[in-house]
């Protein structure tokens, strides 16, 4: 008997007459097969790689994963090449994602969200985007990075104003931290905001490498509001599309992730009303530190999913490709390369899954999030590079998915805080 699901109130629920406890077997895209799972076992991937149990998901998570795959197959994959040529996705895909229940899964239902505060749903969306190679989608930024700021810091009026559009896809969001002269050193931010007598702010400065920068309707801007207060001199201001003095610069031409719009933003005497201060004045840096752990875990989730997909692509290739009269997979060096990559991916997935579980339980440390981010993104770099090598000359041709994976993967070790910063965080936690 096969379990069937319907999506109701933006959540996956068993249909009447079916039992969520029966074991199921389904065939996901690209030839991978999902083996039997129990009611609390989650996905058990049976590809050409070794069998790996992942016990952090349940039947509702599996139904959500199927929903995400269907959405990507119908609404994203057929158009992604054109979006890469355009340098950005079509805004309509955001509205489609909102209608499908993929945005704001942890936002309360009263604001149009899913009402489920469970990061595993976020992880599933990120994993499936990575597996599909649809790197232009900025959904993880919306769900994993922006949502926590709005849910934890926005007052009731702000939530009513922003969250319904956030969940429907009508409001696309971004966060503006990085500046032309400031990368991972957030305390070096030079953008300033001067408080006026009526409580409003005059914002001046520029930001760069802003994901969703072209499409963004709402941008959380990190600004220095008290130059003499050090780390307690930063605040978060919400700038909305159409505010006078808010301008978008050029769409940046990147090595990879070409469909994900990345832009420069400038703010010249932008009048930001007092009602657009997010959280408390002077607490911006603290808020950033509190929320960066989830962002880094999200990068780790996408990185290890991308590494697994690269290995799956390569396994199929080396079995089909012949050299010297036999499949490339028949050579001992190929088998050793595959074995080493599969081992790295498996070990890393176990750690990342542990971090996901800890985060759901509210126990993920900043240091462990940093470990997951730097290690998983480094594994991704190593795996994709070796997979390109096993493809030979075809691995350098962009019509092969492994070549796209190669150019898309490099930035994972840079954004969200460089991997060198991650090691510094871990080192400091050890020394105390």
N, C-alpha and C positions, 0 to 999 in steps of 0.2 A: 504494500500500500504506500502511495506517495503522499507526503504531507503537502497540502496546498495552502497558500496564504493570500489574504487580501490586505490592502493597506487602508487602515481606518484611523482617523484622527492623527494622520501622519506617522502612525506606528504600524509595524507588521504584526498581525494577529492571526491565529489559526482560524480557518473557515469552519463554519458549523459542520459537524459530522466528521471532523478529522481529529487526529490525536497528535499533539506535538511530541509525544514520547516514542513514536515509532521511528525506527532507523531509516535513513534515507540515503539515496545515492543519486547524485546529479552530475551532469557533465558541463563544466564551465567552458568558456571560449578557449580557442587556441589549442585544443586537443588535450588539455590537462583533465584529469578525472578526479572527482572527489569521492573518496571511499566512504564506507559506513561510519556514521557518527551516532553517538547516543544523545539523549536529551540535553546533556550538559557538557558535551565533548567539544563542540565547535567544529570548525573546518579541519578536515584531515586530508591534506593534499597528497594525491598519488599521481605524480608526474613521472618524468624520467629520472628525477632525483630521488633520493632516499625518502621513504615514508616518514612523515613528520606529523605527530599529533600536536594540536594546539588546543589547550583545554580552557581557554579564557572566554570562549564564545558559547552562546546557547542558541536555541532554535529561533528566537526572535532576531538575534544578530544575523543568523544565516539567511533568514528571509529578507532582511535589510540588504545584505550583500547581493542577493539575487536581484533585488530592486535596483541597486546601484549599477550592476552589470547590464541590466536591460536598458537603463537610462543611457549609459555610455555608448552602448551598441547602436541605439536608435538616434540619440540626440547629439552625440559628440563625434564619434569616430568617423562617420562619413564626411564631416566638414572640417576636421582638424587640419588637414593639409592646406586648405584654403586659408584658414585662420593663421597658420604659420606664415603664409605669404603676405597676409594682411598685417601681421604684427600684433594682432589682438583677436580675441574671440568675439563672436556676435553677442550683443547684450541680451538677445532673446534666449540664449542658453541659460542665463541666470534666472530669468523668469520661469523657464521650464524646470529648472532645478528646484525652485521654490514651490512650484505646483506639485512636484513629485515628493516633496517633504525632505529634501536633502540639505536644506539650509536651516540653521537654527534648531537643530534637533534637541538641544538642551534649553531652549528658550521656553518659558511658560506658555501653555496653550492659550491663555488669555490674550497673548500678543501674536498668536498665529504660529507658534513654534511647536516642536514635538513634545515638550514637557518632560523629557527624559534626560536627566543629568548623568549621562553614562558616556565617558570618553571612548568606549569601545566602538560606538557608532561613528564617531569622528575617525577613529583608526581605520575602520572598514572602508570609509569613503576615500581616505588617503591611499590606502593599499590598492584599491581597485583603479584609482586614477593612475597610480604608478604602473600597475600591471598592464593597463591599456595603452600606456605611452602617451596619454592625453595631457601633457605637461602644461598646456595653456590655461587650464582651469584654475582659477584662483579661489575655489571653494574652501580649501583647507585654511587659507588665510582668514576668510570670513568666519568660519566655524571655530577654528582652533586658537586664533590669535586675537581677533577683534571681539568675539562674543564674550569672553571672560571680562573684558574691560566694561562692556555695556551692562552685563548682568550684575557685576559686583559694585560698580561705581556710579552708574546712572541713577538719578532720582526718578520718582514715579512719572513726573512730567516728561522727562527725557525718554524713558522707556516707551511711553505711549506715543511719543513723536517719532522714534526711530525704529523700534523693534518690529512692528508689523511689516514695514517695507524691507527690513533686513531679512526677514523670513520668507517673504514673497519673491525676493530677487529684484524688487524695484529699486532698492537702495543697495548699491555696491560700496564696500568699505575698504579703507586702507589705513595704515599707520605710518606716520612720517617721523622716523628717528634719525636715519643716516643723513649726513650732510656732506657736501663736497670735500670739506677738510676734516671730517670726523667719521671714522668707520665704527669699529667696535668700542671705541672710547666714548661712551655716552656722556660722561661728565664734561667732555669737550664741546658739547653742543653750543652753538653760537646764536641760534634763532632766539629772538627775544619777544616778550609780550609785556607791555606797560599797562598797568591797571589804571583805569579812569575813575573819576569821582563817582560815576553811576554804577561802578562794579564791572563795566565792560572792559575789553582789552584791545590794544592796538598791537597787532602781530606783524613782525618783520623777520625775514630770513629766507633761506632756501634749503631744500631737501633733495636728495638724489637716490637712485635705485629703489624707487617706491613701487612695489608690486600693486597692481590694479590702479596705478596712478592716473591713467587716461580715463578709465571708466568711472573712477570713484565719485560717488555722490556725497560721501561723508568721510572725512579724513581726521583721524586723531593725531594731533600735532604735539610733539614734545617741544616745549619752549622754556627758556630761562626766564623766570618771573622775578627772581631776586638774585642779582649777580653776586651778592656778598654772602649768600647762605650755603654755598657749596652744594652738596648732594640734596639739601632740603630747599634748594632754590629753583626747582623745576616743577612745572605744572602741565596738565594735559588739557588742551583746548580742542574742541570739535569744530572744524571748519567745514561748511557745507557748500555744495555746488552753487555757483551764482553769487557768492559773496564778493563784493568789489575788492579788487586787489589780489585776489586768489587766481593765479594763472598756472597753466600746465605748460611745461617746456616741451622739448622734443621727446618723442618716443625713442627710448634707447635701443640701439641695435646690439643685441647680445650674441654670444657664441652659440648658446643653446636656449631652450625654453622660449622659442621665438614667438609662439602664440600667446604667451603670458605678457600682457602689456606692463612695461616697466618705464617709469617716467621721472623727469625732474619736475619739481613743484616749486613755485616761488610765492612769497607772501609779502606784499608791499602795502603797509599801513592798512591791513585787513582789520575791519572792525568786527570783533567777535563778541557777541552779547554775553552778559554775565550768566545767562541760562545755558551757555554752551561750555562752561567749565565742567570738566569731568572729574568727579571726586573732589578732594580738598586741595586748596591752594598749597603749593610747596611740597606735595606728596608724590609728585609725578615719578621721580626716580625710584622711590620705594615701590610704586605700583608696577613699574617696568620689571623690577627684580622679582616681584611676586608672580608675574605672568609669563616670564621668559621660559620657565621650566616646561610648561605645556607646549610652547612653541618649539622648543628643542626636542621634546619627545615626538612631536608631530613630524619633524624632519627625520628623526631616526626611523619612525614607522615607514615613511615613504622611501627612505634610503634602502632599507633591507628588503622591502617589497620590490623595488626596482632591481636590486641585485639578483633576487630570485627569478625575476622575469628574464633578465639578461642570460642567466644560466639556462633557463628553459629554451630560449631562442637558440642558444648555442648547441645545446644537446640535439635539437632537431637538425641543425645544420651539419654537425660533424657526422651524424648518422647517414645523411643523404649525400654529402660531398665525398668524392673519391679522389685519391692521390696515390700514384704509384700502384694503381690497380686494385686498391681496397679502400673502404671507408676511412675517413680521417679518424673516426672513433676507434678504429682497430689498432692505432699506434699507442704504445705504452705511454709516451709523453702526454698524449691527449687524455688518457685515463687518469694519469696522475694530476694533471691540471684540473680536470673535472672533480676529482676526489677532494682536492684541496679547497676548491671553491665551494663545493657542497658542504664541506665541514665548517668552513668559516660562516657560511650563511646560516646553517642550522644552529651553531653555537650562539651567534649573534641574535637570531630570532628568539631563542629561549630567553636571553637577557632582556631584549626589548619587550617581550610579552610579560616578563616579571615587572618591568617598569610600568607597563600599561595597568597591570593589576594593582600595583601600589598606588598609582595615580587615581584610579577609580576609588580606592579606599582612603584617599587623602594622605598617603604616607610617602609619596615620592619626594626624595630629597633633591635639592638643587644640584648637588654633586653627581648623583646618579643620572639625572637628566642630562648633564653635561657629558658623562661617560657614554650614555646611549647615543647622543648626537654625534660626538667626534668619532666614536668607534664605528658606528653603522655607516656613516658617510664615507669614512676611509675604506671600509669593506666594499662599499658600492664602487668607489673609484678603482680599487684593485681588481674587483671582479669584472667590471665592464672593460677595463683595459686588456685583461687576459682573454676575455671573450672576443674582442676585436681581433686579437692576434690569432685566435683559432679560426676566425673567419677568413684570414688572409686578406688579399686585396679587396674582396667584397665587403669586408668589415669597414672599409674606408669609403664606401659608396652610400650616399644618403638614402637611396631607395631601400636599403636594408635596415630594418628596425634597430639593429645593434649599433649602427653608426649614429642614429638619432639618440639612442641611449647614452652613447659616449659623450656627445656634446651637451646633453641635458644634465648629466650627472655631476659635472665638475663643480657647479656652484653650491652643492649641498654642504661642502666643507667650508664654505665662506659665509653664507647668510645665516641669520639667527645667532650671530657671534661666531667668529672664525674658530677653527679647531684649536688654534694656539690659545685662544682665550678660554676654551673649554678645559684645556689642560691646566691653565693657570687657576681656574676655579677649583678643579679637583686637587691640585697641589696645595692650595691654601687650606682646603678642608682637612687635608692630612696633617699639615703642620700646626694649624690652629691659630 
